[in-house]
Amino acid sequence: MDASIENELQQKIENLETTQAFQDDTIESLQKTVAIQHKEIQMLQTQMTLLSEYIKNIKEGGGIKLSSEEMPPPHY
């Protein structure tokens, strides 16, 4: 094999290895970002469920009662 062709192939292999290393790093970073966003989405879904239940209770007239609102003091 000609030395120039061998050098050219070696350079192409090095370029591919460099590119793959950058891609691996990018993929790892994206996986971490997706995991964080997944947790945030789960938290937001839980909050939406709680808010939805709260609004439903308010519409039904139940609302959220504090212990001080449930019974008037005995002197009334």
C-alpha positions as CSV (number, residue, x, y, z in Angstrom):
1,M,0.0,0.0,0.0
2,D,1.3,3.4,-0.9
3,A,2.4,5.6,2.1
4,S,0.2,8.5,1.1
5,I,-2.9,6.4,0.9
6,E,-2.0,4.9,4.3
7,N,-1.5,8.3,5.8
8,E,-4.8,9.5,4.3
9,L,-6.7,6.5,5.7
10,Q,-5.1,7.0,9.1
11,Q,-6.2,10.7,9.1
12,K,-9.7,9.7,8.1
13,I,-9.8,7.1,10.9
14,E,-8.6,9.8,13.4
15,N,-11.3,12.2,12.2
16,L,-14.0,9.6,12.6
17,E,-12.7,8.7,16.1
18,T,-12.8,12.4,17.1
19,T,-16.2,12.9,15.7
20,Q,-17.5,9.8,17.5
21,A,-16.0,11.1,20.8
22,F,-17.9,14.4,20.4
23,Q,-21.1,12.6,19.5
24,D,-20.8,10.3,22.5
25,D,-20.3,13.4,24.8
26,T,-23.3,15.1,23.2
27,I,-25.5,12.0,23.6
28,E,-24.6,11.7,27.2
29,S,-25.4,15.4,27.8
30,L,-28.7,15.0,26.1
31,Q,-29.6,11.9,28.1
32,K,-29.0,13.9,31.3
33,T,-31.1,16.7,30.1
34,V,-34.0,14.4,29.1
35,A,-33.8,12.7,32.5
36,I,-34.1,16.1,34.3
37,Q,-36.9,17.2,32.1
38,H,-38.7,13.9,32.7
39,K,-38.6,14.5,36.4
40,E,-39.8,18.1,35.9
41,I,-42.7,16.9,33.8
42,Q,-43.7,14.3,36.4
43,M,-43.7,17.0,39.1
44,L,-45.8,19.4,36.9
45,Q,-48.3,16.6,36.2
46,T,-48.7,16.0,39.9
47,Q,-49.2,19.7,40.5
48,M,-51.8,19.8,37.7
49,T,-53.7,16.9,39.2
50,L,-53.7,18.6,42.6
51,L,-54.9,21.9,41.1
52,S,-57.5,20.1,39.1
53,E,-58.9,18.4,42.2
54,Y,-58.8,21.7,44.1
55,I,-60.7,23.5,41.4
56,K,-63.2,20.6,41.3
57,N,-63.8,20.9,45.0
58,I,-64.3,24.6,44.8
59,K,-66.8,24.3,42.0
60,E,-68.7,21.6,44.0
61,G,-68.9,24.1,46.9
62,G,-66.7,22.0,49.2
63,G,-63.6,24.1,48.9
64,I,-60.8,23.7,51.3
65,K,-61.8,24.3,54.8
66,L,-59.5,25.3,57.5
67,S,-60.0,23.9,61.0
68,S,-60.9,27.4,62.2
69,E,-63.7,27.6,59.6
70,E,-65.3,24.3,60.3
71,M,-66.9,25.2,63.6
72,P,-67.7,28.5,65.2
73,P,-66.2,29.1,68.6
74,P,-68.5,27.9,71.5
75,H,-69.4,31.5,72.6
76,Y,-71.5,32.1,69.4
